[in-house]
Amino acid sequence: MRRLSLHWRVALILGFGTLLVTSVLAIATWNLASGYMLRQREGSAVRQAEVNVRLVEKSLDSGGLDELLTGLTTGPDSSILVLRPGKLLTAGRPVDAGALPDSLLDMGRRGVSARQRIIVNDLPMIAVTMPVANAVYVELFPLEQLDRTFQYISGLLITGTIASAVLGALMGSWASKRALRPLSELNAAARRIASGDLQARLPAQGDPDLKALAEKFNSTVAELEQRVLRDSRFASDVSHELRSPLTTMVNAGEVLRRRLSLLPGPAGQALTLLTSEVDRFARMVVDLLEISRDDQTDERLCEEVDLGALVRNVVATRPQLAEVPIEVAESPVVVLADRRRLDRVLTNLLDNAERHAGGPVRLAVTRAADCVRLEVDDAGPGVPPELRERIFERFARGTRGGDSGSGLGLALVSEHVKRHGGRVWVQDRCPIGAQFVVELPCAG
């Protein structure tokens, strides 16, 4: 299960905290308000019943008791019952005396006043019982209006609680975004540095707690940039110093190679091994020079290059590729690029195919919606999925073929393609082999 980000965790925690606090306040408000209003209503009902009982007591034996009871009712839903031995007098809303709790009537018969909240005919009532002479006086006061008030207050409190929780979550989201903005900037800067942009820096921070972090981060990146540049300059200087003796060694090796037939046996085998290692060393020095130049310069990509024409020109310099099919889109496939770098990309891909897969079997330049694709196919054993990213790292040597290579050719391909804003990858070719694909943005 994917864990929520820190931003959302802060927002949810603040929203939940707000919900908890407002829920406690709402419950306390509900209990206090409803209890107070209910006590007020009960007190009012008892006082009204006491006044009515005194009037009923004076007219208990007179003939106008029915009219008096009718006049004492306080509304269409209120009821008055006078229970005398063998006789029941009622007024107001008809109520069955059997619906009243026996405990309430027993209190009145024992001469004790009592009140109780009950439900009569699906209506909430306050029943007040008082003794009067040899009878029991019962008056029912409706609570329907008070219940509607309670429903309104409870709805208002619930709505307010939910709204406050949502508002708390929104405020938490806003506050966490502002609080985590420095971390987002740090993450973005670290991502740029990881991709090779050593000039990425954090902006100046006004917060004293973040200022030290930003300054330390920027100083560390600056030191890293200087170290990388020093290492690159060192590699460049060493490579330049090696070029002259290597050129002499390569030329001498070519002379000796032409006279290999004069050195039979172990001497000839040693010469073959020596010249092959000198050639590999020379390629490594050239690749190191290319990498050091790539790390130290930031050339602008301002030349329009016809990728199809570039592919034909590079293939024309390799007679062994004369039979390899080349598929190029009919219209010119133009990219805004550095011609030297693109030439090196294609050259390294062709060298890789020749050294590790017996040579390329197909070249293609196609156009997509907003990019162009360069495809180099071989018919070798392919590249295992777990190595398809690693082979583009520096000094990651392949194991196919007799020559292990310098481990820098495909790394240079990746560096040059990234500098052009493109991407490169390798995938399976049907039915066998590997297909190296370079995607570059179209010009314009």
N, C-alpha and C positions, 0 to 999 in steps of 0.2 A: 504494500500500500504506500502510495507516494505521500511523503510528509508535507504539510502545508509550509509555505515560506514564512519567514520571521515576520514579514509585513502583515500577513493575514492572521498569524497567531496573535500578534499584538492587538489587531483590530477586534478579533473575536473575544479575546480576554477582556478588553475594555468594554465591549458590548455586553458580555456575560456579567461582568461586575456591575455595570449600570443596571442591568435587568435585576440582579439580585438586590441591590440597594433600593431601587424604586419599588420592587415587589414587597420588600419589608415595610417600606413607608406606606405603600398602598394598603397593605393588610392592616397596618396599625390605624391608618386613617379610616378605613372601612369599619373596623371594630369600634373605634371611638365614636364615629359619626352615627352609625346604625344603633349602637347601644344608647347613646344620648337621646336620639330621636324616639327610640322605642320606649325608653323610660319616661320621656315627656308625654308620649301618647298614653301610656298606662296611667301615669299620674292624673292626666286630664280626664281619662275615663273614670277613674275611681272618684274624683271630686264630683263629676257630673252624676255618677250613680248615687253618691251620698245625698246630694240635693234632691234627686228624684225619689229616693227612699223616704225621706221625711215627708214629701208631699203625698206619696202613696200611703204612708202610715196614717196620716190624718183622714184619708178618704177610703180606708180599707173597708169600713162597714157601710159606706154610703152607696147609693145606687149609681153614681156617676163615675165609678172607677174605670170602666171601659173607655169612656171619653177622655179621662185624665191620662190613662196610659197611652192612648193614641197621640195626645198632645205632647207627651214627654219624649217620644221617639225623635232622634236627631237626624234621621235621613231614611231614604228608601231601603237601605240595606241593614239598618239597625233593628234590633228586636228587644222587646221587654217581655219577660215571663214572670208571672206571680203564681207560685205553686202553693195552693192551700189543700188541706186534707179533702180529698175527693173532688177537687175543683182546680182547673187550670185556666188562668186568664192570660191572653197574649195580645200584643200589639206590634205593629210594624211588619217586617218581613216574616212570613210564617216559618216557624222552626218547630221541629218535633222535639219534645222534651227528652225523648229517648236518645237523641243524638248528643246530649250533653254528658260529660263525664260524671260518673256516679260519685267520684271523690269530691268533685266540686259541689254537687248538691248536698252531699253529706256534711260538708263544712258549714253550709248555710243552715241545715237542720240543727246542727249542734250550736248554732248561735255565733259562728265565727265567720267574719268577712274573708273573702278570698278572691283572687283574680288568676286567670290562666289564659294563655294563648292557645286557641283551638282552631280546627278547620270544620266549618259547618256548611254543608251544601257546596263544597269545593271553594269556599271563600274563607280567607284568614280572618279571624275575629279575636277580640279581647273579651273574655267572659268575666264579668264582675258579679259575685254572689254576696248578698247581705241578708241577714235575718231581719224580719219585720213581723212583730206580733207573733201570731201562730202560723206564719207563712214564710216562704223563701222568695226573695226578690232576686231575679237574674236579668242582667242587661248585657246585650251583645253589641259591641262597637266594631264596625268594619275596619280592617287594616289594608284594604285593597289599594287605596291611594298611597299609603305609606310604603307598600310593597313596590308600587310603580316608581316611587322616589328612590327606593333602594336599588332597583334595577338600573335606573338612570345613573346613579352614583357609581355602582359597580361597573357598568359599561364604560363610564368616563375614566375610572381608575385603571381598568384593564387596557383601554386604548392608550392612555397616557403612559402606562408601563411599557407597552410594546413600542410606542413611538420613542420613548426615551432610550430603550435598548438599541433600536435602529440608529438613533442619533448618536448614541455612544459609540457604536461600531463605526459609523462614518467619521466621527471625530477621531477615533483611534486609528482609522486608516489614514486620514489626513496627517495626523501627528506622527505616525510611524513612517510615512513617506518622507516627511521633512527630517525626522531624526535619522532615518537610514540613508538619506541622500548621500552623505559622505562615503558610506559603504558601497553604494552603487557606483560612485565615481571611482573609488578604489578598485572595484571589480572590473570596471571598464578599462581603467589604466592597466591593470594587471593582464587583462585579456589582450590588449594591444601589445604589451611587452612580450607576452608569450608568443604572439604571432610574428615577432621580429621588429616591431617599432620601438626602438630603444629611446626615442625622443618623447615618448608619452610621459606626462607629468600630472600630478594632482594640482588643482587650482588652489590658490591661497585661501586659508580658512580663517574666519574671524573668531571662531570659538577657541578659547585658550586650550581646551582639552583636545581639540582636533588639530590645532596648529602644529603641535610638536609631532604628531603622527604624519601629517602631510610633509613637513620639512624632512623628517627622517626618511620617509618613503622616497621623496624626490632626490635626496642626497644619495641614497642607496642605488637608485636607478642611474643617476649620473655616474657613480663609480663603476657600475656594471657596464655602462656604455663606453666609458674610457678604457676599461679592461678589454672589452671586445674589440675596440678599435686598435689597441696596442697589440693584441693577439693577431688581428688581421694584418696589421702592418708588419708584424714579425714574420708571419707566413708569407706575405708578399715579398719582403726583403730576402728571406731564405730562398724562396722560389726563384727570384731574379738571380741570386748568386749561383743557384744550381743550374740555370739554363745554359750558361756557357760551357761548363764541363760536360753537361749532359749532351749538348749538341755535338761536342767532340766525340763523346762515347758512342752516340747513335751513328754518326758518320763512320767512325772506326768499325762499329759492329756491322754496318752495311758492307764495308770493304771485306771484312772477314767472312761475312755470310756468302759473298760471291765466290769465295775460295774455300767453301766448306768441304768440297770434294777432296781437297788436299790434306784434310785433317780427319782421317778415318778413325773409327773406334771411339774410345772414351773421350779423346780430345775433341772430336766433332760434337759429341753429345754435350760436353761441357760448354762448347761455344754456342750451341743452339740454346741451351738453358740461359747462358749469360746474355745473349742478345735479346731473348724474349723478356727477361727481367729488366733490362735496360729500357726496352720499349714501354713496358708497363710503368716503370719509374718516370719516364718522360711524360706519359699521359697524366700521371698523378700530379706532376709539377705544373702542367698546363691547367689542370682542374683547380689546383690550389690557387694559382694566379687568378683564375676566373672568379673563384669564391671571394678572394680578398678584394678584387675590384668590385664585386657585387655588394660586399658589406660596406665599402668605403664611399661609394658613389651613389647618387640619386638622380640618374638620368631621366629627363622628361620624355615621355612617350608621345612624340609629336609627328611621327612619320607614317604616312599611309602605305601599308604593305599589302600587296596582293598575295595572299597565302598560297593560292594555287600555283602562281608563277614561282614563288620561293621554293615550293616542294619540287617542281620540275627542275629548277636550277641545281638544287642540292643533289638530286638523284643523277643528274647529268654528269656530275663529277665522280660518280661511282659506277664504273663500267659493269661491275658484278650485279648491279640492280637493273640492268637494261630490260630484263624480262618481267620485272615486277609490275603488275597492273596498278595504274594510278587513276583514281576516280575523283574528278574535280567538278564542282558545280559549273553550269554553263556560264552564268554571269560572274564577273570578277568578285572574289570573296576578299573584301578589303577590311583590314583591322588597323587601328591606330597603335603603333608599336615601335619597338627598337629592332631594326632589321637584324643587327648582329646577335641579339639575344634569341630571337626566333630561329635564326639559322643554327645557333648552338643547341636549342631545344630539339630540333629535328635531327641534327647530327648525333646528339647523344642517344636519342631513341633508336636511330638506325644502328649505331654502334652496339647498343645494348642487345638488340635483336640479333645482330651478327655474332656477337661473342657468346650469347647464352641460348639462342634458339635456332641457330642455323640460318639466320637472315630473315628479313621481312618477306611476307608473301602478298601483302596488299597495303596500299596507301590510299587514303581518302580524305578529301576536304569537302565538307558539307555545310550548308547554312541552315540555322534554326531561326526561331522567332526573333531573338535579340542577341544571338551569339553564333559563332562559327565553331566547327569541330574539326580537329585534325586527328585521324585514326591511323595507327600503325599496328598492323596485324602480323603475328608470327605463328608458326606451326609447331612450336616447342611444347614442352610438357606443361606449360601454364605456370601460374603463380598461386601457391596455396592461399586461401582466404586470410589466414592469420598473419601472412607476410605482406599483404597488399598495401598496407600503410607504412610498414617499417622499411621497405625497399627505397622509399623516397627520403629517408633520413641519411645524414652524412655518415660515410664510412660503413654503411650497411651493405655488405658484399653478398652477391648472389652465389649460389652453389651449383648452377647449371653450367655445363660446358667445362672445357679445360682451363679457361682463364677466369680467375676470380675477380678481375677488375680492380679498380682503385676504390670503389665504394662512394665515388663522388659524382658520377655521371647523372644518375637519376635525381640526386639531391639538387644538382644545378638546374635540371629541368623544372623541378618543383619551385625553386627560388625564382627563376625567370618567369614562369607562368604566374605565380602569385604577384610579382611586380607588375604584371600586365592586368591585374584584376581578374584573372581566370582561375581555373582549377584543373588538376590532372589526376587521373586514377587509372587503374588497370582492372580489367574484367575478363571473364572467360570468353573465348572465341569458339563459335560452333563450326565444326564438330570438336576440334582440338585446338590447343594453342592459347595464346593470350592476346588481348587487344588493349593497347595503351591509347587513352583518349585524352585530348587536350581541348578544353573549351575556353574561348576568348571572347570578350564582348565585341560586337560589331562596331565599326567606325561610324561616328555620328549617332 
